[in-house]
Amino acid sequence: MYVPSEIFFTKGVGIHKEYLASFELALRDAHIEKYNIVTVSSIFPVGCRRITISEGLKQLQPGQIIHAVMARNATNEPNRLIASSIGIARPKDTTMYGYLSEHHPFGETAKVAGDYAEDLAASMLATTLGIDFDPDKAWNEKEQVFKMSGKIVNTSNITQSAKGNKNGLWTTVISAAILLP
């Protein structure tokens, strides 16, 4: 059985005339282009420790298969605002899993996209913890309810945004959570 014990977060932007090449350049910017990435769903494993990018990259070898929760967006429309965001919500109870959420919007700033992804992860976690909240409330209001419950200890996000290249080249943004054994 493989359960990740460490996780790191990264993000990047790539611009190129070819769609696939812009994705490759975004992976390079995020320092994960050398690996075979398998995307997985969005559970923050029990007992998983958050580490820095540099700590995580030291454990990897080119060509290695790695598991990632990834948000990705791309455009070739000049000046179109795009974003990718991973929201993170961890419970206070360290014997319980947390949530990661992926969000990949058009027309949202990094702040708006990041808040949305964080809200989504926290809301998913809150439902599993039995926290009563109004899903229609703004994120800052729900965040207070979640934190006051004493059941959610940490929420955050990693977000990358960009405007589409003014000359119509493909612009790709990625945000990723890399899960390590």
mmCIF file of the C-alpha atoms, coordinates in Angstrom:
data_MODEL
# 
_entry.id   MODEL 
# 
loop_
_atom_site.group_PDB 
_atom_site.id 
_atom_site.type_symbol 
_atom_site.label_atom_id 
_atom_site.label_alt_id 
_atom_site.label_comp_id 
_atom_site.label_asym_id 
_atom_site.label_entity_id 
_atom_site.label_seq_id 
_atom_site.pdbx_PDB_ins_code 
_atom_site.Cartn_x 
_atom_site.Cartn_y 
_atom_site.Cartn_z 
_atom_site.occupancy 
_atom_site.B_iso_or_equiv 
_atom_site.pdbx_formal_charge 
_atom_site.auth_seq_id 
_atom_site.auth_comp_id 
_atom_site.auth_asym_id 
_atom_site.auth_atom_id 
_atom_site.pdbx_PDB_model_num 
ATOM 1   C CA . MET A 1 1   ? 0.000   0.000  0.000   1.00 0.00 ? 1   MET A CA 1 
ATOM 2   C CA . TYR A 1 2   ? 1.324   3.426  -1.001  1.00 0.00 ? 2   TYR A CA 1 
ATOM 3   C CA . VAL A 1 3   ? 0.238   6.390  1.105   1.00 0.00 ? 3   VAL A CA 1 
ATOM 4   C CA . PRO A 1 4   ? 2.147   9.627  0.518   1.00 0.00 ? 4   PRO A CA 1 
ATOM 5   C CA . SER A 1 5   ? 4.069   10.878 3.535   1.00 0.00 ? 5   SER A CA 1 
ATOM 6   C CA . GLU A 1 6   ? 5.232   14.225 2.123   1.00 0.00 ? 6   GLU A CA 1 
ATOM 7   C CA . ILE A 1 7   ? 3.795   16.886 -0.156  1.00 0.00 ? 7   ILE A CA 1 
ATOM 8   C CA . PHE A 1 8   ? 5.086   20.013 -1.834  1.00 0.00 ? 8   PHE A CA 1 
ATOM 9   C CA . PHE A 1 9   ? 3.373   22.698 -3.870  1.00 0.00 ? 9   PHE A CA 1 
ATOM 10  C CA . THR A 1 10  ? 4.531   24.415 -7.035  1.00 0.00 ? 10  THR A CA 1 
ATOM 11  C CA . LYS A 1 11  ? 3.250   26.588 -9.869  1.00 0.00 ? 11  LYS A CA 1 
ATOM 12  C CA . GLY A 1 12  ? 4.352   27.871 -13.254 1.00 0.00 ? 12  GLY A CA 1 
ATOM 13  C CA . VAL A 1 13  ? 3.597   29.732 -16.476 1.00 0.00 ? 13  VAL A CA 1 
ATOM 14  C CA . GLY A 1 14  ? 4.571   28.855 -20.048 1.00 0.00 ? 14  GLY A CA 1 
ATOM 15  C CA . ILE A 1 15  ? 4.173   30.771 -23.309 1.00 0.00 ? 15  ILE A CA 1 
ATOM 16  C CA . HIS A 1 16  ? 4.746   29.295 -26.781 1.00 0.00 ? 16  HIS A CA 1 
ATOM 17  C CA . LYS A 1 17  ? 3.178   29.173 -30.250 1.00 0.00 ? 17  LYS A CA 1 
ATOM 18  C CA . GLU A 1 18  ? 2.274   25.502 -29.658 1.00 0.00 ? 18  GLU A CA 1 
ATOM 19  C CA . TYR A 1 19  ? -0.230  24.501 -26.970 1.00 0.00 ? 19  TYR A CA 1 
ATOM 20  C CA . LEU A 1 20  ? 1.752   21.450 -25.801 1.00 0.00 ? 20  LEU A CA 1 
ATOM 21  C CA . ALA A 1 21  ? 5.017   23.392 -25.706 1.00 0.00 ? 21  ALA A CA 1 
ATOM 22  C CA . SER A 1 22  ? 3.414   26.085 -23.528 1.00 0.00 ? 22  SER A CA 1 
ATOM 23  C CA . PHE A 1 23  ? 2.369   23.345 -21.097 1.00 0.00 ? 23  PHE A CA 1 
ATOM 24  C CA . GLU A 1 24  ? 5.940   21.964 -21.106 1.00 0.00 ? 24  GLU A CA 1 
ATOM 25  C CA . LEU A 1 25  ? 7.291   25.440 -20.349 1.00 0.00 ? 25  LEU A CA 1 
ATOM 26  C CA . ALA A 1 26  ? 4.812   25.833 -17.464 1.00 0.00 ? 26  ALA A CA 1 
ATOM 27  C CA . LEU A 1 27  ? 6.041   22.491 -16.081 1.00 0.00 ? 27  LEU A CA 1 
ATOM 28  C CA . ARG A 1 28  ? 9.634   23.763 -16.424 1.00 0.00 ? 28  ARG A CA 1 
ATOM 29  C CA . ASP A 1 29  ? 8.768   26.970 -14.623 1.00 0.00 ? 29  ASP A CA 1 
ATOM 30  C CA . ALA A 1 30  ? 7.307   24.811 -11.839 1.00 0.00 ? 30  ALA A CA 1 
ATOM 31  C CA . HIS A 1 31  ? 10.437  22.560 -11.865 1.00 0.00 ? 31  HIS A CA 1 
ATOM 32  C CA . ILE A 1 32  ? 8.482   19.358 -12.571 1.00 0.00 ? 32  ILE A CA 1 
ATOM 33  C CA . GLU A 1 33  ? 9.060   18.860 -16.308 1.00 0.00 ? 33  GLU A CA 1 
ATOM 34  C CA . LYS A 1 34  ? 11.462  15.943 -15.802 1.00 0.00 ? 34  LYS A CA 1 
ATOM 35  C CA . TYR A 1 35  ? 8.869   13.614 -14.304 1.00 0.00 ? 35  TYR A CA 1 
ATOM 36  C CA . ASN A 1 36  ? 6.007   11.443 -15.535 1.00 0.00 ? 36  ASN A CA 1 
ATOM 37  C CA . ILE A 1 37  ? 3.033   12.989 -13.795 1.00 0.00 ? 37  ILE A CA 1 
ATOM 38  C CA . VAL A 1 38  ? -0.012  10.937 -12.869 1.00 0.00 ? 38  VAL A CA 1 
ATOM 39  C CA . THR A 1 39  ? -2.911  13.109 -11.759 1.00 0.00 ? 39  THR A CA 1 
ATOM 40  C CA . VAL A 1 40  ? -4.900  11.947 -8.775  1.00 0.00 ? 40  VAL A CA 1 
ATOM 41  C CA . SER A 1 41  ? -7.976  13.136 -6.926  1.00 0.00 ? 41  SER A CA 1 
ATOM 42  C CA . SER A 1 42  ? -7.827  15.572 -4.084  1.00 0.00 ? 42  SER A CA 1 
ATOM 43  C CA . ILE A 1 43  ? -7.260  14.010 -0.671  1.00 0.00 ? 43  ILE A CA 1 
ATOM 44  C CA . PHE A 1 44  ? -4.538  15.394 1.629   1.00 0.00 ? 44  PHE A CA 1 
ATOM 45  C CA . PRO A 1 45  ? -3.265  12.120 3.183   1.00 0.00 ? 45  PRO A CA 1 
ATOM 46  C CA . VAL A 1 46  ? -3.331  11.480 6.921   1.00 0.00 ? 46  VAL A CA 1 
ATOM 47  C CA . GLY A 1 47  ? 0.016   12.359 8.497   1.00 0.00 ? 47  GLY A CA 1 
ATOM 48  C CA . CYS A 1 48  ? 1.402   13.856 5.287   1.00 0.00 ? 48  CYS A CA 1 
ATOM 49  C CA . ARG A 1 49  ? 4.075   16.473 5.976   1.00 0.00 ? 49  ARG A CA 1 
ATOM 50  C CA . ARG A 1 50  ? 4.344   19.648 3.890   1.00 0.00 ? 50  ARG A CA 1 
ATOM 51  C CA . ILE A 1 51  ? 7.883   20.250 2.610   1.00 0.00 ? 51  ILE A CA 1 
ATOM 52  C CA . THR A 1 52  ? 9.547   22.864 0.412   1.00 0.00 ? 52  THR A CA 1 
ATOM 53  C CA . ILE A 1 53  ? 9.971   22.486 -3.342  1.00 0.00 ? 53  ILE A CA 1 
ATOM 54  C CA . SER A 1 54  ? 13.735  22.129 -2.959  1.00 0.00 ? 54  SER A CA 1 
ATOM 55  C CA . GLU A 1 55  ? 13.333  19.361 -0.344  1.00 0.00 ? 55  GLU A CA 1 
ATOM 56  C CA . GLY A 1 56  ? 10.892  17.529 -2.599  1.00 0.00 ? 56  GLY A CA 1 
ATOM 57  C CA . LEU A 1 57  ? 12.929  17.834 -5.790  1.00 0.00 ? 57  LEU A CA 1 
ATOM 58  C CA . LYS A 1 58  ? 15.975  16.312 -4.052  1.00 0.00 ? 58  LYS A CA 1 
ATOM 59  C CA . GLN A 1 59  ? 13.984  13.079 -3.679  1.00 0.00 ? 59  GLN A CA 1 
ATOM 60  C CA . LEU A 1 60  ? 13.093  12.770 -7.363  1.00 0.00 ? 60  LEU A CA 1 
ATOM 61  C CA . GLN A 1 61  ? 14.902  11.353 -10.396 1.00 0.00 ? 61  GLN A CA 1 
ATOM 62  C CA . PRO A 1 62  ? 14.271  12.294 -14.046 1.00 0.00 ? 62  PRO A CA 1 
ATOM 63  C CA . GLY A 1 63  ? 11.670  9.983  -15.568 1.00 0.00 ? 63  GLY A CA 1 
ATOM 64  C CA . GLN A 1 64  ? 10.230  9.002  -12.195 1.00 0.00 ? 64  GLN A CA 1 
ATOM 65  C CA . ILE A 1 65  ? 6.467   8.584  -11.978 1.00 0.00 ? 65  ILE A CA 1 
ATOM 66  C CA . ILE A 1 66  ? 5.035   11.093 -9.526  1.00 0.00 ? 66  ILE A CA 1 
ATOM 67  C CA . HIS A 1 67  ? 1.491   11.635 -8.309  1.00 0.00 ? 67  HIS A CA 1 
ATOM 68  C CA . ALA A 1 68  ? 0.038   15.121 -8.400  1.00 0.00 ? 68  ALA A CA 1 
ATOM 69  C CA . VAL A 1 69  ? -3.152  17.023 -7.836  1.00 0.00 ? 69  VAL A CA 1 
ATOM 70  C CA . MET A 1 70  ? -2.978  19.563 -10.656 1.00 0.00 ? 70  MET A CA 1 
ATOM 71  C CA . ALA A 1 71  ? -4.971  22.562 -11.825 1.00 0.00 ? 71  ALA A CA 1 
ATOM 72  C CA . ARG A 1 72  ? -4.215  23.691 -15.381 1.00 0.00 ? 72  ARG A CA 1 
ATOM 73  C CA . ASN A 1 73  ? -5.551  26.354 -17.702 1.00 0.00 ? 73  ASN A CA 1 
ATOM 74  C CA . ALA A 1 74  ? -4.534  27.743 -21.086 1.00 0.00 ? 74  ALA A CA 1 
ATOM 75  C CA . THR A 1 75  ? -5.531  30.370 -23.630 1.00 0.00 ? 75  THR A CA 1 
ATOM 76  C CA . ASN A 1 76  ? -4.324  31.763 -26.932 1.00 0.00 ? 76  ASN A CA 1 
ATOM 77  C CA . GLU A 1 77  ? -6.689  34.718 -26.683 1.00 0.00 ? 77  GLU A CA 1 
ATOM 78  C CA . PRO A 1 78  ? -4.686  37.946 -26.259 1.00 0.00 ? 78  PRO A CA 1 
ATOM 79  C CA . ASN A 1 79  ? -4.972  39.475 -22.777 1.00 0.00 ? 79  ASN A CA 1 
ATOM 80  C CA . ARG A 1 80  ? -7.466  36.867 -21.520 1.00 0.00 ? 80  ARG A CA 1 
ATOM 81  C CA . LEU A 1 81  ? -6.985  36.412 -17.771 1.00 0.00 ? 81  LEU A CA 1 
ATOM 82  C CA . ILE A 1 82  ? -6.494  32.782 -16.707 1.00 0.00 ? 82  ILE A CA 1 
ATOM 83  C CA . ALA A 1 83  ? -5.636  31.133 -13.420 1.00 0.00 ? 83  ALA A CA 1 
ATOM 84  C CA . SER A 1 84  ? -4.994  27.747 -11.846 1.00 0.00 ? 84  SER A CA 1 
ATOM 85  C CA . SER A 1 85  ? -5.286  27.181 -8.137  1.00 0.00 ? 85  SER A CA 1 
ATOM 86  C CA . ILE A 1 86  ? -4.983  24.402 -5.569  1.00 0.00 ? 86  ILE A CA 1 
ATOM 87  C CA . GLY A 1 87  ? -6.888  24.963 -2.330  1.00 0.00 ? 87  GLY A CA 1 
ATOM 88  C CA . ILE A 1 88  ? -5.677  23.228 0.825   1.00 0.00 ? 88  ILE A CA 1 
ATOM 89  C CA . ALA A 1 89  ? -7.693  22.414 3.968   1.00 0.00 ? 89  ALA A CA 1 
ATOM 90  C CA . ARG A 1 90  ? -6.285  20.378 6.849   1.00 0.00 ? 90  ARG A CA 1 
ATOM 91  C CA . PRO A 1 91  ? -8.162  19.193 9.926   1.00 0.00 ? 91  PRO A CA 1 
ATOM 92  C CA . LYS A 1 92  ? -6.971  19.759 13.469  1.00 0.00 ? 92  LYS A CA 1 
ATOM 93  C CA . ASP A 1 93  ? -7.333  16.035 14.098  1.00 0.00 ? 93  ASP A CA 1 
ATOM 94  C CA . THR A 1 94  ? -4.088  14.633 12.625  1.00 0.00 ? 94  THR A CA 1 
ATOM 95  C CA . THR A 1 95  ? -5.626  11.163 12.295  1.00 0.00 ? 95  THR A CA 1 
ATOM 96  C CA . MET A 1 96  ? -8.051  12.529 9.682   1.00 0.00 ? 96  MET A CA 1 
ATOM 97  C CA . TYR A 1 97  ? -7.425  13.298 6.011   1.00 0.00 ? 97  TYR A CA 1 
ATOM 98  C CA . GLY A 1 98  ? -7.722  16.779 4.521   1.00 0.00 ? 98  GLY A CA 1 
ATOM 99  C CA . TYR A 1 99  ? -8.751  18.103 1.123   1.00 0.00 ? 99  TYR A CA 1 
ATOM 100 C CA . LEU A 1 100 ? -7.091  19.625 -1.908  1.00 0.00 ? 100 LEU A CA 1 
ATOM 101 C CA . SER A 1 101 ? -9.245  21.329 -4.537  1.00 0.00 ? 101 SER A CA 1 
ATOM 102 C CA . GLU A 1 102 ? -8.482  22.262 -8.124  1.00 0.00 ? 102 GLU A CA 1 
ATOM 103 C CA . HIS A 1 103 ? -9.807  25.444 -9.718  1.00 0.00 ? 103 HIS A CA 1 
ATOM 104 C CA . HIS A 1 104 ? -9.007  26.622 -13.258 1.00 0.00 ? 104 HIS A CA 1 
ATOM 105 C CA . PRO A 1 105 ? -10.992 29.767 -14.103 1.00 0.00 ? 105 PRO A CA 1 
ATOM 106 C CA . PHE A 1 106 ? -11.048 32.401 -16.811 1.00 0.00 ? 106 PHE A CA 1 
ATOM 107 C CA . GLY A 1 107 ? -11.378 36.081 -15.873 1.00 0.00 ? 107 GLY A CA 1 
ATOM 108 C CA . GLU A 1 108 ? -10.409 35.721 -12.194 1.00 0.00 ? 108 GLU A CA 1 
ATOM 109 C CA . THR A 1 109 ? -7.459  37.372 -10.507 1.00 0.00 ? 109 THR A CA 1 
ATOM 110 C CA . ALA A 1 110 ? -5.035  35.227 -8.508  1.00 0.00 ? 110 ALA A CA 1 
ATOM 111 C CA . LYS A 1 111 ? -6.648  36.485 -5.276  1.00 0.00 ? 111 LYS A CA 1 
ATOM 112 C CA . VAL A 1 112 ? -10.189 35.597 -6.363  1.00 0.00 ? 112 VAL A CA 1 
ATOM 113 C CA . ALA A 1 113 ? -9.154  32.206 -7.763  1.00 0.00 ? 113 ALA A CA 1 
ATOM 114 C CA . GLY A 1 114 ? -7.080  31.392 -4.668  1.00 0.00 ? 114 GLY A CA 1 
ATOM 115 C CA . ASP A 1 115 ? -9.875  32.338 -2.288  1.00 0.00 ? 115 ASP A CA 1 
ATOM 116 C CA . TYR A 1 116 ? -12.340 30.234 -4.272  1.00 0.00 ? 116 TYR A CA 1 
ATOM 117 C CA . ALA A 1 117 ? -10.067 27.153 -4.279  1.00 0.00 ? 117 ALA A CA 1 
ATOM 118 C CA . GLU A 1 118 ? -9.375  27.548 -0.556  1.00 0.00 ? 118 GLU A CA 1 
ATOM 119 C CA . ASP A 1 119 ? -13.101 27.934 0.151   1.00 0.00 ? 119 ASP A CA 1 
ATOM 120 C CA . LEU A 1 120 ? -13.861 24.828 -1.929  1.00 0.00 ? 120 LEU A CA 1 
ATOM 121 C CA . ALA A 1 121 ? -11.293 22.677 -0.081  1.00 0.00 ? 121 ALA A CA 1 
ATOM 122 C CA . ALA A 1 122 ? -12.433 23.968 3.314   1.00 0.00 ? 122 ALA A CA 1 
ATOM 123 C CA . SER A 1 123 ? -16.100 23.416 2.452   1.00 0.00 ? 123 SER A CA 1 
ATOM 124 C CA . MET A 1 124 ? -15.448 19.812 1.367   1.00 0.00 ? 124 MET A CA 1 
ATOM 125 C CA . LEU A 1 125 ? -13.544 19.177 4.599   1.00 0.00 ? 125 LEU A CA 1 
ATOM 126 C CA . ALA A 1 126 ? -16.214 20.887 6.695   1.00 0.00 ? 126 ALA A CA 1 
ATOM 127 C CA . THR A 1 127 ? -18.926 18.599 5.329   1.00 0.00 ? 127 THR A CA 1 
ATOM 128 C CA . THR A 1 128 ? -16.937 15.501 6.346   1.00 0.00 ? 128 THR A CA 1 
ATOM 129 C CA . LEU A 1 129 ? -16.367 16.964 9.820   1.00 0.00 ? 129 LEU A CA 1 
ATOM 130 C CA . GLY A 1 130 ? -20.025 17.794 10.364  1.00 0.00 ? 130 GLY A CA 1 
ATOM 131 C CA . ILE A 1 131 ? -19.482 21.549 10.625  1.00 0.00 ? 131 ILE A CA 1 
ATOM 132 C CA . ASP A 1 132 ? -22.729 23.420 10.056  1.00 0.00 ? 132 ASP A CA 1 
ATOM 133 C CA . PHE A 1 133 ? -22.260 26.359 7.673   1.00 0.00 ? 133 PHE A CA 1 
ATOM 134 C CA . ASP A 1 134 ? -24.136 28.348 5.060   1.00 0.00 ? 134 ASP A CA 1 
ATOM 135 C CA . PRO A 1 135 ? -22.610 27.476 1.667   1.00 0.00 ? 135 PRO A CA 1 
ATOM 136 C CA . ASP A 1 136 ? -23.942 30.734 0.202   1.00 0.00 ? 136 ASP A CA 1 
ATOM 137 C CA . LYS A 1 137 ? -21.935 32.928 2.587   1.00 0.00 ? 137 LYS A CA 1 
ATOM 138 C CA . ALA A 1 138 ? -18.758 34.672 1.437   1.00 0.00 ? 138 ALA A CA 1 
ATOM 139 C CA . TRP A 1 139 ? -15.448 32.854 1.998   1.00 0.00 ? 139 TRP A CA 1 
ATOM 140 C CA . ASN A 1 140 ? -14.298 35.185 4.792   1.00 0.00 ? 140 ASN A CA 1 
ATOM 141 C CA . GLU A 1 141 ? -17.523 34.500 6.716   1.00 0.00 ? 141 GLU A CA 1 
ATOM 142 C CA . LYS A 1 142 ? -17.286 30.718 6.233   1.00 0.00 ? 142 LYS A CA 1 
ATOM 143 C CA . GLU A 1 143 ? -13.592 30.806 7.125   1.00 0.00 ? 143 GLU A CA 1 
ATOM 144 C CA . GLN A 1 144 ? -14.474 32.282 10.510  1.00 0.00 ? 144 GLN A CA 1 
ATOM 145 C CA . VAL A 1 145 ? -17.086 29.553 11.130  1.00 0.00 ? 145 VAL A CA 1 
ATOM 146 C CA . PHE A 1 146 ? -14.621 26.834 10.115  1.00 0.00 ? 146 PHE A CA 1 
ATOM 147 C CA . LYS A 1 147 ? -11.816 28.153 12.323  1.00 0.00 ? 147 LYS A CA 1 
ATOM 148 C CA . MET A 1 148 ? -14.118 28.827 15.265  1.00 0.00 ? 148 MET A CA 1 
ATOM 149 C CA . SER A 1 149 ? -15.342 25.233 15.118  1.00 0.00 ? 149 SER A CA 1 
ATOM 150 C CA . GLY A 1 150 ? -11.855 24.173 16.220  1.00 0.00 ? 150 GLY A CA 1 
ATOM 151 C CA . LYS A 1 151 ? -11.958 21.300 13.723  1.00 0.00 ? 151 LYS A CA 1 
ATOM 152 C CA . ILE A 1 152 ? -10.098 22.908 10.793  1.00 0.00 ? 152 ILE A CA 1 
ATOM 153 C CA . VAL A 1 153 ? -6.588  24.021 11.642  1.00 0.00 ? 153 VAL A CA 1 
ATOM 154 C CA . ASN A 1 154 ? -5.194  25.280 8.359   1.00 0.00 ? 154 ASN A CA 1 
ATOM 155 C CA . THR A 1 155 ? -6.377  26.514 4.978   1.00 0.00 ? 155 THR A CA 1 
ATOM 156 C CA . SER A 1 156 ? -4.269  27.983 2.192   1.00 0.00 ? 156 SER A CA 1 
ATOM 157 C CA . ASN A 1 157 ? -3.851  27.974 -1.567  1.00 0.00 ? 157 ASN A CA 1 
ATOM 158 C CA . ILE A 1 158 ? -1.229  28.080 -4.281  1.00 0.00 ? 158 ILE A CA 1 
ATOM 159 C CA . THR A 1 159 ? -2.316  30.011 -7.342  1.00 0.00 ? 159 THR A CA 1 
ATOM 160 C CA . GLN A 1 160 ? -0.818  30.986 -10.678 1.00 0.00 ? 160 GLN A CA 1 
ATOM 161 C CA . SER A 1 161 ? -2.441  33.545 -12.943 1.00 0.00 ? 161 SER A CA 1 
ATOM 162 C CA . ALA A 1 162 ? -1.444  35.158 -16.225 1.00 0.00 ? 162 ALA A CA 1 
ATOM 163 C CA . LYS A 1 163 ? -2.830  37.220 -19.079 1.00 0.00 ? 163 LYS A CA 1 
ATOM 164 C CA . GLY A 1 164 ? -2.919  35.604 -22.484 1.00 0.00 ? 164 GLY A CA 1 
ATOM 165 C CA . ASN A 1 165 ? 0.067   36.595 -24.606 1.00 0.00 ? 165 ASN A CA 1 
ATOM 166 C CA . LYS A 1 166 ? -0.679  39.834 -26.471 1.00 0.00 ? 166 LYS A CA 1 
ATOM 167 C CA . ASN A 1 167 ? 0.410   38.237 -29.772 1.00 0.00 ? 167 ASN A CA 1 
ATOM 168 C CA . GLY A 1 168 ? -1.886  35.218 -29.438 1.00 0.00 ? 168 GLY A CA 1 
ATOM 169 C CA . LEU A 1 169 ? 0.739   32.681 -28.358 1.00 0.00 ? 169 LEU A CA 1 
ATOM 170 C CA . TRP A 1 170 ? -0.509  29.904 -26.081 1.00 0.00 ? 170 TRP A CA 1 
ATOM 171 C CA . THR A 1 171 ? -0.247  30.828 -22.405 1.00 0.00 ? 171 THR A CA 1 
ATOM 172 C CA . THR A 1 172 ? -0.547  27.983 -19.880 1.00 0.00 ? 172 THR A CA 1 
ATOM 173 C CA . VAL A 1 173 ? -0.697  28.175 -16.080 1.00 0.00 ? 173 VAL A CA 1 
ATOM 174 C CA . ILE A 1 174 ? -0.368  25.269 -13.677 1.00 0.00 ? 174 ILE A CA 1 
ATOM 175 C CA . SER A 1 175 ? -0.585  24.800 -9.919  1.00 0.00 ? 175 SER A CA 1 
ATOM 176 C CA . ALA A 1 176 ? 0.294   21.429 -8.433  1.00 0.00 ? 176 ALA A CA 1 
ATOM 177 C CA . ALA A 1 177 ? 0.527   19.460 -5.217  1.00 0.00 ? 177 ALA A CA 1 
ATOM 178 C CA . ILE A 1 178 ? 3.201   16.789 -5.580  1.00 0.00 ? 178 ILE A CA 1 
ATOM 179 C CA . LEU A 1 179 ? 2.709   13.715 -3.366  1.00 0.00 ? 179 LEU A CA 1 
ATOM 180 C CA . LEU A 1 180 ? 5.826   11.782 -2.297  1.00 0.00 ? 180 LEU A CA 1 
ATOM 181 C CA . PRO A 1 181 ? 6.218   8.353  -0.666  1.00 0.00 ? 181 PRO A CA 1 
# 
